[in-house]
Amino acid sequence: MKSFCTRLNPGNIRIGGWLRNVLECYSDGLLGHLEEIWPDVGPDNAWKGGNGDSWERGPYYADGLVPMAFLLESEGLRAKADVWISNALSSQRPDGDFGPVQNDDWWPRMVMLKAITQYADGINDEAFYGRTEAFIDRYFEYFRKNIEQKSFSMWAYVRGGELVSTILWMYDRKHDERYLDLARIVLDESMDWYSFFSSMPFELPAGAYLPWDAFQSYLERFNAQYDDPMKHRRYDDPFFRIFHQTHGVNVAMGLKYLAYQYAVTGNESYRKTLHSGYCALLDHHGQITGVFSCDEHLNGTSPEKGTELCTVVELMYSLEEIMRITEDYSWMDLLERLAFNALPATIAKDGCSHQYDQMVNQISCTIAHRGWYNNLDDSNIFGLEPNFGCCTANMHQGMPKYASFIWLKGDEGYRCLSYIKGKYILDRESGLSVAIDSCYPFSGDAEIHVHADKPCRAKLMFRIPSWASNPICSAGAIPEDGFFSIDREWKDETLSISFGIPNHVLRSPHGISLERGPIILALPIKKDVKVVKDRGRFSDYEYRPVSEWRYCISAEALENARITVCNDSVSAEADAYRELSWTDDGASCSEVPSSPVKGSKETIHLVPYGMTDLRIAVFPEIGD
């Protein structure tokens, strides 16, 4: 099997511009202070040798902390990461198992292994690589000896493919076919996600197949049968099959398992089903942000349904793995839509709070009942751990992993997949580096400064997004297979790349929206802020609307919206009308009216979706 493309080591990346600001806000916010304010990952966490939480929260937190520490070259974050990784490595027992002895679940170890491999890449030292490889090999030997008698259950059964990420990391380093054999064992032991994506069995919201109250009653009876029910929740039980295959985070993770199956079998059916399966999922549950509704289970296409934060970051990682393995870079448009819209919208701009569920049309963030499947009434407030703490631990992996995916190295050469401002060292031996100066994604223009300490021949490939109109590269490169490709000897050269970014009207089953390149533009709603639990910077907040949000608009008005690009943002003005029939229940707006009642004409101001807290992004459509 051929080698897979690889990311740049984080030490070779110097992110700048707006993304640098986002990463630093997260670092100065919850990521950098979570161990001080949240006992679940504090000093007593079992992954650090204490008696506290021994399940997924420590590994989830480390999975975002580690790449962020190296990307930002932060001594403080690095010190925190050192503690998590050193404790994990030193916890290995003679039989090869590692981690808290009070919890023998396979699942959290899969996540911690991802953090360990990222740490090794950040250190980028052969001696530490050797220690890491020996640690993982001992654990894999333990796995082989014990998987038959201690088979996957519950979350490990559904998410077993997460272990394949580490297996392929080892294969990339050693090219030993035994790792591919192990990957096959893991995937065979896990839930069959290929059947799910090839048939899409859940076209309706999850409640149509498994009413939550009925599931709760069943669960009570089920729990009474076993001393340890978690170990008996298997896919062969119809209740748990429906529960797990409609669970948003499971679905987001499961998508990349088809790419893993393709990697270890070479069967084209797995690769082809990636696109058709995800398109079918969006047909029935898609949101304009590119992700699907899941509050916390699949819940249809209405922009008033919720999407869990963990789903967004796990889908981003799945897309990165899919592209790395299949070399199908058409997925990058979707990854950027998530990174620039869905993810920043659901984390507070200062990085000090987050939502569990976001809504595309979100007129308030309050403790109130909404039309969700099973999430609690506080799920869309901004806080420390609304609804459930998994997102608190897991939310920070999205942006640093995306930043490390801007350049990929493959057999052909180096691919630039995004144009975020920064410096990227491609090859330390020759000193080949690329500095990008841009306001991307708000502007479609970029200056590319290529430097080599000594003349160096390399093929550089620059992605052309699917939305680009009239793409131009000053080097005279001809667009080919979605890239500008330039194969030459480099020393010092400056290129310019320009992508026209047209206004595009995005149609959903419920209304229309404005997108400009990868950015969705939304109507921001002014808010009144109420502290519902005071923790200083890390408080819980409710937001209520204090400006008008009921508007309808024509497709022509959106197409002709007046665009202003200013530094690291973009805005638009468009002519719209008050909508006189749109209602709300005090917490959520009703369905977008299909036959809007037009009131007075006004000019509305639209901003990037990711920069809003309260917003309308899907509007009722009127005739021209």
C-alpha positions as CSV (number, residue, x, y, z in Angstrom):
1,M,0.0,0.0,0.0
2,K,1.2,3.5,-0.9
3,S,2.2,6.0,1.8
4,F,-0.5,8.5,3.0
5,C,-0.1,12.2,2.9
6,T,1.2,13.7,6.1
7,R,0.6,16.9,8.0
8,L,3.4,19.3,8.8
9,N,4.9,18.9,12.3
10,P,3.4,21.7,14.4
11,G,6.8,23.1,15.0
12,N,7.0,24.0,11.3
13,I,3.8,26.1,11.4
14,R,3.6,29.8,12.4
15,I,-0.1,30.7,12.1
16,G,-0.9,34.4,11.8
17,G,-3.9,36.7,11.2
18,W,-7.4,36.0,12.4
19,L,-6.7,32.3,13.1
20,R,-3.8,33.2,15.4
21,N,-6.2,35.5,17.3
22,V,-8.7,32.7,17.6
23,L,-6.2,30.2,18.9
24,E,-4.8,32.6,21.4
25,C,-8.3,33.4,22.7
26,Y,-8.9,29.7,23.2
27,S,-5.6,29.4,24.9
28,D,-6.3,32.3,27.3
29,G,-9.8,31.0,27.8
30,L,-11.1,27.6,28.8
31,L,-8.2,25.6,27.3
32,G,-5.6,27.3,29.4
33,H,-7.6,27.4,32.6
34,L,-9.8,24.4,32.5
35,E,-7.7,22.3,34.9
36,E,-8.0,25.1,37.5
37,I,-11.8,25.6,37.3
38,W,-13.2,22.2,36.3
39,P,-12.5,19.2,38.6
40,D,-13.2,16.7,35.8
41,V,-9.7,17.5,34.3
42,G,-8.2,18.9,37.5
43,P,-5.4,17.4,39.6
44,D,-7.6,14.5,40.8
45,N,-8.3,13.2,37.3
46,A,-7.4,9.5,37.1
47,W,-5.4,10.0,33.9
48,K,-3.0,12.1,36.0
49,G,-2.9,9.5,38.8
50,G,-5.8,10.7,40.9
51,N,-9.1,9.2,41.9
52,G,-11.4,11.4,39.8
53,D,-12.8,11.0,36.3
54,S,-11.3,8.0,34.6
55,W,-13.2,8.0,31.3
56,E,-13.0,10.2,28.2
57,R,-12.7,13.7,29.6
58,G,-9.0,13.7,30.3
59,P,-8.1,12.2,26.9
60,Y,-10.5,14.6,25.1
61,Y,-8.9,17.5,26.8
62,A,-5.4,16.3,25.9
63,D,-6.4,15.8,22.3
64,G,-6.9,19.5,21.9
65,L,-4.3,20.8,24.4
66,V,-1.4,19.0,22.8
67,P,-1.6,20.4,19.3
68,M,-2.5,23.9,20.6
69,A,0.6,23.9,22.9
70,F,3.0,23.2,20.0
71,L,1.2,25.5,17.4
72,L,1.4,28.4,19.8
73,E,4.8,27.5,21.2
74,S,3.3,28.1,24.6
75,E,5.4,27.1,27.6
76,G,2.3,27.2,29.8
77,L,0.3,24.9,27.6
78,R,3.3,22.7,26.9
79,A,3.8,22.2,30.7
80,K,0.2,21.1,31.0
81,A,0.5,18.8,28.0
82,D,3.7,17.3,29.5
83,V,1.8,16.2,32.6
84,W,-1.0,14.4,30.7
85,I,1.4,12.6,28.3
86,S,4.0,11.7,30.8
87,N,1.4,10.2,33.1
88,A,-0.2,8.2,30.3
89,L,3.2,6.8,29.2
90,S,4.3,6.0,32.7
91,S,1.0,4.2,33.4
92,Q,1.8,1.3,31.1
93,R,1.7,-2.0,32.9
94,P,3.8,-5.1,32.2
95,D,1.0,-6.6,30.1
96,G,0.9,-3.5,27.8
97,D,-2.3,-1.9,29.0
98,F,-2.2,1.6,30.3
99,G,-4.4,4.3,31.8
100,P,-6.6,4.3,34.9
101,V,-6.8,0.8,36.5
102,Q,-10.3,1.6,37.7
103,N,-11.7,1.9,34.2
104,D,-10.8,-0.8,31.6
105,D,-12.9,0.6,28.8
106,W,-11.1,0.5,25.4
107,W,-12.7,3.8,24.3
108,P,-10.9,6.5,26.2
109,R,-7.5,4.8,25.4
110,M,-8.2,5.3,21.7
111,V,-8.5,9.1,22.3
112,M,-5.4,9.3,24.5
113,L,-3.3,7.5,21.9
114,K,-4.2,10.2,19.4
115,A,-2.9,12.8,21.9
116,I,0.3,10.8,22.4
117,T,1.1,10.6,18.7
118,Q,0.4,14.3,18.3
119,Y,2.8,14.9,21.2
120,A,5.5,12.8,19.5
121,D,5.1,14.8,16.3
122,G,5.4,18.0,18.2
123,I,8.6,16.9,20.0
124,N,9.9,15.6,16.6
125,D,12.8,13.8,18.2
126,E,13.8,10.3,17.1
127,A,14.5,9.1,20.6
128,F,11.1,10.1,21.8
129,Y,9.6,8.6,18.6
130,G,11.3,5.4,19.6
131,R,9.8,5.5,23.1
132,T,6.4,6.3,21.7
133,E,6.5,3.5,19.1
134,A,7.6,0.9,21.8
135,F,4.7,2.1,24.1
136,I,2.2,1.7,21.3
137,D,3.5,-1.6,20.1
138,R,3.2,-3.0,23.7
139,Y,-0.4,-1.8,23.8
140,F,-1.2,-3.3,20.5
141,E,0.2,-6.6,21.6
142,Y,-2.1,-6.4,24.7
143,F,-5.0,-5.6,22.4
144,R,-4.4,-8.6,20.2
145,K,-4.2,-10.9,23.1
146,N,-7.4,-9.6,24.8
147,I,-9.8,-8.4,22.2
148,E,-11.6,-11.8,21.8
149,Q,-12.3,-12.3,25.5
150,K,-12.9,-8.5,26.1
151,S,-14.7,-7.5,23.0
152,F,-15.7,-3.9,22.2
153,S,-18.9,-2.7,23.8
154,M,-21.0,0.5,23.9
155,W,-18.9,3.5,22.8
156,A,-15.8,1.4,21.9
157,Y,-17.9,-0.8,19.6
158,V,-19.4,2.2,17.8
159,R,-16.2,4.3,17.7
160,G,-13.6,1.5,17.4
161,G,-12.3,3.1,14.2
162,E,-10.6,5.8,16.3
163,L,-7.9,3.3,17.1
164,V,-7.2,2.9,13.4
165,S,-5.9,6.5,13.5
166,T,-3.0,5.5,15.7
167,I,-2.5,2.2,13.8
168,L,-2.1,4.1,10.5
169,W,0.3,6.6,12.3
170,M,2.5,3.6,13.1
171,Y,2.2,2.2,9.6
172,D,3.3,5.6,8.2
173,R,6.4,5.4,10.3
174,K,7.3,1.7,9.9
175,H,5.5,0.5,6.8
176,D,4.9,-2.9,8.5
177,E,1.9,-4.8,7.0
178,R,1.1,-6.2,10.5
179,Y,-0.4,-2.8,11.3
180,L,-2.8,-3.2,8.4
181,D,-3.8,-6.6,9.7
182,L,-4.5,-5.1,13.1
183,A,-6.6,-2.3,11.5
184,R,-8.7,-4.9,9.8
185,I,-9.3,-6.7,13.2
186,V,-10.3,-3.4,14.8
187,L,-12.7,-2.5,12.0
188,D,-14.2,-6.0,11.9
189,E,-14.8,-5.8,15.6
190,S,-16.5,-2.4,15.3
191,M,-19.9,-1.2,14.1
192,D,-20.5,-1.5,10.4
193,W,-20.7,2.2,9.3
194,Y,-20.5,1.3,5.7
195,S,-24.0,-0.2,5.8
196,F,-25.2,2.9,7.5
197,F,-23.8,5.4,4.9
198,S,-24.7,3.2,1.9
199,S,-28.3,2.8,2.9
200,M,-29.1,5.8,5.1
201,P,-31.7,4.0,7.2
202,F,-32.8,7.1,9.2
203,E,-34.4,9.6,6.9
204,L,-36.7,11.1,9.6
205,P,-35.8,12.6,12.9
206,A,-34.6,10.1,15.5
207,G,-37.8,10.5,17.5
208,A,-39.7,8.8,14.7
209,Y,-37.8,5.6,15.3
210,L,-37.0,5.8,19.0
211,P,-39.1,8.1,21.1
212,W,-36.9,9.2,24.0
213,D,-39.4,8.4,26.7
214,A,-39.7,4.9,25.3
215,F,-36.0,4.5,25.2
216,Q,-35.7,5.7,28.8
217,S,-38.2,3.1,30.0
218,Y,-36.4,0.4,28.1
219,L,-33.1,1.5,29.6
220,E,-34.4,1.2,33.1
221,R,-35.5,-2.4,32.5
222,F,-32.2,-3.2,30.7
223,N,-30.0,-1.7,33.5
224,A,-31.8,-3.9,36.1
225,Q,-30.6,-7.1,34.3
226,Y,-26.8,-6.5,34.6
227,D,-24.3,-5.5,37.2
228,D,-22.3,-3.5,34.6
229,P,-24.8,-2.6,31.8
230,M,-22.3,-0.5,29.9
231,K,-20.5,-3.7,28.8
232,H,-23.7,-5.2,27.3
233,R,-24.9,-2.4,25.1
234,R,-24.2,-3.8,21.7
235,Y,-25.3,-3.1,18.1
236,D,-27.2,-6.3,17.9
237,D,-29.9,-4.8,20.2
238,P,-32.3,-2.8,18.1
239,F,-32.7,-0.1,20.7
240,F,-29.0,0.5,20.9
241,R,-28.5,0.3,17.2
242,I,-31.0,3.1,16.6
243,F,-29.5,5.1,19.5
244,H,-26.0,4.9,18.3
245,Q,-26.6,5.2,14.5
246,T,-28.6,8.4,15.1
247,H,-26.1,9.8,17.6
248,G,-24.5,12.8,15.9
249,V,-21.0,12.4,17.3
250,N,-21.0,8.7,16.3
251,V,-22.1,9.6,12.8
252,A,-19.4,12.3,12.4
253,M,-16.7,9.9,13.6
254,G,-18.1,7.0,11.6
255,L,-17.7,8.7,8.2
256,K,-13.9,8.5,8.3
257,Y,-14.1,4.8,9.1
258,L,-15.1,4.2,5.4
259,A,-11.8,5.9,4.4
260,Y,-10.0,3.5,6.9
261,Q,-11.7,0.5,5.3
262,Y,-10.6,1.8,1.9
263,A,-7.0,2.2,3.1
264,V,-6.7,-1.4,4.4
265,T,-8.8,-3.2,1.7
266,G,-8.4,-1.1,-1.4
267,N,-12.1,-1.6,-2.1
268,E,-13.4,1.4,-4.1
269,S,-16.9,0.9,-2.7
270,Y,-15.8,2.4,0.6
271,R,-14.3,5.5,-1.1
272,K,-17.3,6.1,-3.4
273,T,-19.8,5.7,-0.5
274,L,-18.2,8.6,1.3
275,H,-19.7,11.2,-1.0
276,S,-23.0,9.5,-1.6
277,G,-23.5,8.7,2.0
278,Y,-22.8,12.1,3.3
279,C,-25.0,13.7,0.6
280,A,-27.8,11.5,1.7
281,L,-27.3,12.4,5.3
282,L,-27.4,16.1,4.4
283,D,-30.5,15.6,2.3
284,H,-32.4,14.5,5.4
285,H,-30.7,16.3,8.3
286,G,-28.3,18.9,6.8
287,Q,-27.8,22.4,7.9
288,I,-26.4,25.3,5.8
289,T,-23.2,25.2,7.8
290,G,-22.4,21.9,6.2
291,V,-22.9,19.8,9.3
292,F,-26.1,18.0,10.2
293,S,-28.6,18.5,13.0
294,C,-28.0,16.4,16.1
295,D,-29.4,17.5,19.4
296,E,-28.0,15.0,20.3
297,H,-29.5,12.8,17.6
298,L,-30.4,13.3,14.0
299,N,-33.3,15.7,13.9
300,G,-34.2,16.9,10.4
301,T,-33.2,19.9,8.3
302,S,-35.0,22.7,10.2
303,P,-32.7,25.6,11.1
304,E,-34.3,25.7,14.5
305,K,-32.9,22.3,15.5
306,G,-29.6,22.0,17.3
307,T,-26.1,20.7,16.4
308,E,-23.8,19.5,19.1
309,L,-20.3,21.1,19.3
310,C,-18.5,17.7,19.6
311,T,-20.1,16.7,16.3
312,V,-18.5,19.7,14.6
313,V,-15.0,19.1,15.8
314,E,-15.2,15.3,15.2
315,L,-16.6,15.9,11.7
316,M,-13.7,18.2,11.0
317,Y,-11.2,15.6,12.0
318,S,-13.0,13.0,9.9
319,L,-12.8,15.2,6.8
320,E,-9.0,15.7,7.4
321,E,-8.4,12.0,7.7
322,I,-10.6,11.3,4.6
323,M,-8.5,13.7,2.5
324,R,-5.2,12.5,3.8
325,I,-6.0,8.9,2.9
326,T,-8.1,9.2,-0.3
327,E,-6.4,12.3,-1.7
328,D,-9.8,13.6,-2.6
329,Y,-9.5,17.3,-1.8
330,S,-13.0,18.3,-2.8
331,W,-13.9,17.7,0.9
332,M,-11.8,20.8,1.7
333,D,-14.7,23.1,0.8
334,L,-16.8,21.4,3.5
335,L,-14.0,21.5,6.1
336,E,-13.6,25.2,5.6
337,R,-17.3,25.8,5.9
338,L,-17.2,24.1,9.3
339,A,-14.0,25.8,10.5
340,F,-15.1,29.3,9.5
341,N,-18.8,29.1,10.5
342,A,-20.1,26.3,12.6
343,L,-17.1,26.0,15.0
344,P,-16.4,29.7,15.9
345,A,-20.2,30.4,16.3
346,T,-20.6,27.9,19.1
347,I,-17.6,29.0,21.2
348,A,-17.6,32.4,22.8
349,K,-15.4,34.9,21.1
350,D,-13.2,35.2,24.2
351,G,-12.9,31.4,24.4
352,C,-14.3,31.4,28.0
353,S,-17.6,29.6,27.4
354,H,-19.4,27.5,24.8
355,Q,-22.7,26.0,23.8
356,Y,-23.6,22.4,23.7
357,D,-26.1,23.0,20.8
358,Q,-26.1,25.7,18.2
359,M,-29.0,26.6,16.0
360,V,-28.7,28.2,12.5
361,N,-31.6,30.5,13.3
362,Q,-30.9,31.3,16.9
363,I,-32.9,34.1,18.4
364,S,-32.1,33.4,22.0
365,C,-29.7,31.4,24.2
366,T,-31.7,30.7,27.3
367,I,-32.7,28.0,29.7
368,A,-35.9,26.9,28.1
369,H,-37.6,23.9,26.4
370,R,-36.9,23.6,22.7
371,G,-37.7,21.1,20.0
372,W,-34.7,18.9,20.6
373,Y,-34.6,15.1,20.7
374,N,-33.1,14.6,24.2
375,N,-30.9,17.5,25.2
376,L,-31.6,19.5,28.3
377,D,-33.1,23.0,28.5
378,D,-29.7,24.7,29.1
379,S,-28.1,23.1,26.0
380,N,-27.7,26.3,24.0
381,I,-26.6,28.8,26.7
382,F,-23.0,29.8,26.7
383,G,-21.3,28.3,29.7
384,L,-18.8,26.0,31.3
385,E,-20.6,22.7,30.7
386,P,-24.1,23.2,29.5
387,N,-26.1,19.9,29.2
388,F,-23.1,17.6,29.4
389,G,-19.3,18.1,29.9
390,C,-18.1,16.1,26.8
391,C,-17.9,19.3,24.7
392,T,-16.1,21.2,27.4
393,A,-13.3,18.7,27.2
394,N,-13.4,18.0,23.5
395,M,-14.1,21.4,21.8
396,H,-10.5,22.6,21.4
397,Q,-9.3,20.0,19.0
398,G,-11.0,21.5,16.0
399,M,-8.9,24.6,15.2
400,P,-5.4,23.4,15.9
401,K,-5.9,20.3,13.9
402,Y,-7.4,22.4,11.1
403,A,-4.3,24.7,11.3
404,S,-2.0,21.7,10.9
405,F,-3.9,20.6,7.8
406,I,-3.3,23.8,5.8
407,W,-0.3,22.1,4.1
408,L,0.1,18.4,3.3
409,K,3.2,16.5,2.2
410,G,2.8,13.6,-0.2
411,D,4.8,11.6,-2.8
412,E,4.1,14.2,-5.5
413,G,5.1,17.2,-3.4
414,Y,3.5,19.8,-1.1
415,R,-0.2,20.8,-1.3
416,C,-1.5,24.1,0.0
417,L,-5.1,23.4,1.0
418,S,-6.0,26.8,2.5
419,Y,-4.6,30.3,2.5
420,I,-4.5,31.3,6.1
421,K,-1.9,33.9,6.9
422,G,1.3,32.4,8.3
423,K,4.7,30.8,7.7
424,Y,5.0,27.2,6.8
425,I,8.4,25.3,6.8
426,L,8.0,22.6,4.3
427,D,11.5,21.1,4.4
428,R,14.1,22.0,7.1
429,E,17.1,20.4,5.3
430,S,16.8,22.8,2.3
431,G,15.1,25.6,4.3
432,L,12.1,25.5,1.9
433,S,9.3,27.6,3.4
434,V,6.2,29.4,2.3
435,A,4.9,32.6,3.9
436,I,1.3,33.5,3.0
437,D,0.1,37.0,3.4
438,S,-3.7,37.2,3.1
439,C,-7.0,38.0,4.7
440,Y,-8.4,34.7,3.7
441,P,-11.2,33.5,3.9
442,F,-12.7,37.1,3.9
443,S,-10.7,38.0,0.8
444,G,-9.7,35.8,-2.1
445,D,-6.3,37.4,-2.7
446,A,-3.0,36.0,-1.3
447,E,0.6,36.8,-1.7
448,I,2.8,33.7,-1.6
449,H,6.5,34.2,-0.6
450,V,8.6,31.1,-1.3
451,H,12.1,30.8,0.1
452,A,14.8,28.2,0.2
453,D,18.2,28.5,2.0
454,K,19.7,26.8,-1.0
455,P,18.2,26.1,-4.5
456,C,15.6,23.3,-4.0
457,R,13.5,21.6,-6.6
458,A,9.9,20.8,-5.4
459,K,6.4,20.6,-6.7
460,L,4.1,23.1,-5.0
461,M,0.4,22.7,-5.5
462,F,-2.1,25.4,-4.6
463,R,-5.8,24.4,-4.2
464,I,-8.5,26.2,-6.2
465,P,-11.7,26.2,-4.2
466,S,-14.8,25.1,-6.0
467,W,-16.5,28.4,-5.4
468,A,-13.7,30.4,-7.0
469,S,-14.5,32.4,-10.1
470,N,-11.7,33.4,-12.5
471,P,-8.8,31.9,-10.4
472,I,-5.5,33.4,-11.4
473,C,-1.9,32.6,-10.4
474,S,0.9,35.0,-11.4
475,A,3.4,32.2,-12.0
476,G,1.4,31.3,-15.1
477,A,0.4,27.9,-13.7
478,I,-2.5,26.3,-15.5
479,P,-5.4,25.0,-13.2
480,E,-5.3,21.2,-13.2
481,D,-7.3,18.8,-11.0
482,G,-8.4,21.6,-8.7
483,F,-4.8,22.9,-8.1
484,F,-2.3,25.4,-9.5
485,S,0.8,23.1,-9.8
486,I,4.3,24.5,-10.1
487,D,7.3,22.1,-10.3
488,R,10.6,24.0,-10.4
489,E,13.7,24.9,-8.6
490,W,13.0,27.4,-5.8
491,K,15.2,30.0,-4.2
492,D,13.3,33.2,-3.6
493,E,10.1,34.0,-5.4
494,T,6.8,35.8,-4.7
495,L,3.6,34.6,-6.3
496,S,0.1,36.1,-6.2
497,I,-3.0,34.1,-6.3
498,S,-6.5,35.6,-6.7
499,F,-9.9,33.9,-6.5
500,G,-13.0,35.9,-7.4
501,I,-15.5,35.4,-4.6
502,P,-19.1,35.8,-5.9
503,N,-22.2,36.3,-3.8
504,H,-24.1,33.0,-4.0
505,V,-27.6,32.3,-2.8
506,L,-27.7,29.1,-0.9
507,R,-31.1,27.3,-0.9
508,S,-32.3,24.9,1.8
509,P,-35.6,23.2,2.2
510,H,-36.6,26.1,4.5
511,G,-35.4,29.3,2.9
512,I,-32.5,31.2,1.4
513,S,-29.1,32.3,2.7
514,L,-26.1,34.3,1.5
515,E,-22.7,32.6,1.2
516,R,-19.5,34.2,-0.1
517,G,-16.8,31.7,-0.7
518,P,-16.6,29.6,2.5
519,I,-18.3,32.2,4.6
520,I,-22.0,32.2,5.4
521,L,-23.4,35.7,6.1
522,A,-26.0,36.1,8.8
523,L,-28.1,38.8,10.4
524,P,-26.7,39.5,13.9
525,I,-29.3,40.0,16.6
526,K,-28.3,42.4,19.4
527,K,-28.5,40.8,22.8
528,D,-29.2,41.4,26.4
529,V,-26.8,39.4,28.6
530,K,-27.7,37.7,31.9
531,V,-25.3,35.8,34.1
532,V,-27.0,32.7,35.4
533,K,-24.0,31.2,37.2
534,D,-21.2,33.5,38.2
535,R,-17.7,32.2,37.9
536,G,-16.0,35.4,36.9
537,R,-14.6,35.1,33.3
538,F,-16.0,31.5,33.1
539,S,-19.6,32.2,33.9
540,D,-22.7,30.8,32.4
541,Y,-24.8,33.3,30.3
542,E,-28.2,33.6,28.8
543,Y,-28.7,35.9,25.7
544,R,-32.0,37.5,24.8
545,P,-32.8,39.4,21.6
546,V,-33.1,43.2,21.8
547,S,-33.2,43.9,18.0
548,E,-35.6,42.9,15.2
549,W,-34.9,39.6,13.5
550,R,-38.1,39.0,11.4
551,Y,-37.1,39.8,7.8
552,C,-37.8,38.3,4.4
553,I,-35.7,38.8,1.3
554,S,-35.4,38.0,-2.4
555,A,-32.7,35.9,-4.0
556,E,-31.9,38.9,-6.2
557,A,-31.3,41.1,-3.2
558,L,-28.9,38.6,-1.7
559,E,-27.1,38.2,-5.0
560,N,-26.7,42.0,-5.2
561,A,-25.7,42.5,-1.6
562,R,-23.1,45.2,-1.2
563,I,-19.9,43.7,0.2
564,T,-17.3,45.4,2.3
565,V,-14.0,43.6,3.2
566,C,-12.2,45.2,6.1
567,N,-9.1,43.6,7.7
568,D,-10.1,40.2,9.0
569,S,-13.8,40.3,8.3
570,V,-16.4,40.9,5.7
571,S,-19.9,42.4,5.8
572,A,-22.8,42.9,3.5
573,E,-25.8,45.2,3.1
574,A,-29.0,44.1,1.4
575,D,-32.5,45.3,0.9
576,A,-35.1,43.3,2.9
577,Y,-38.6,43.6,4.3
578,R,-40.1,43.1,7.7
579,E,-41.8,39.7,7.9
580,L,-45.2,40.1,9.5
581,S,-46.2,36.5,10.1
582,W,-43.0,34.9,11.6
583,T,-43.6,34.0,15.2
584,D,-41.6,32.7,18.2
585,D,-42.4,31.0,21.5
586,G,-40.0,33.2,23.5
587,A,-37.1,30.7,23.1
588,S,-37.0,29.7,19.4
589,C,-38.5,31.1,16.2
590,S,-41.1,29.1,14.4
591,E,-40.4,27.4,11.1
592,V,-39.3,29.8,8.4
593,P,-42.5,31.0,6.6
594,S,-42.8,29.5,3.2
595,S,-45.3,32.3,2.2
596,P,-43.9,35.4,3.9
597,V,-46.1,38.4,4.6
598,K,-44.1,41.5,3.5
599,G,-44.0,44.6,5.6
600,S,-41.9,47.7,5.3
601,K,-38.6,47.8,3.4
602,E,-35.3,48.1,5.3
603,T,-31.6,47.7,4.7
604,I,-30.2,44.9,6.8
605,H,-26.5,44.4,7.7
606,L,-25.0,40.9,7.5
607,V,-21.8,39.6,9.1
608,P,-20.0,36.2,9.1
609,Y,-22.0,33.5,10.8
610,G,-19.1,32.5,12.9
611,M,-18.9,36.0,14.5
612,T,-22.5,35.9,15.7
613,D,-24.1,34.7,18.9
614,L,-27.8,35.4,18.1
615,R,-28.6,35.4,14.4
616,I,-30.9,34.6,11.5
617,A,-29.0,32.8,8.6
618,V,-32.0,31.3,6.7
619,F,-34.5,33.8,5.5
620,P,-38.0,33.5,4.1
621,E,-37.8,34.1,0.3
622,I,-40.0,36.6,-1.5
623,G,-40.4,37.3,-5.2
624,D,-38.2,39.9,-6.8
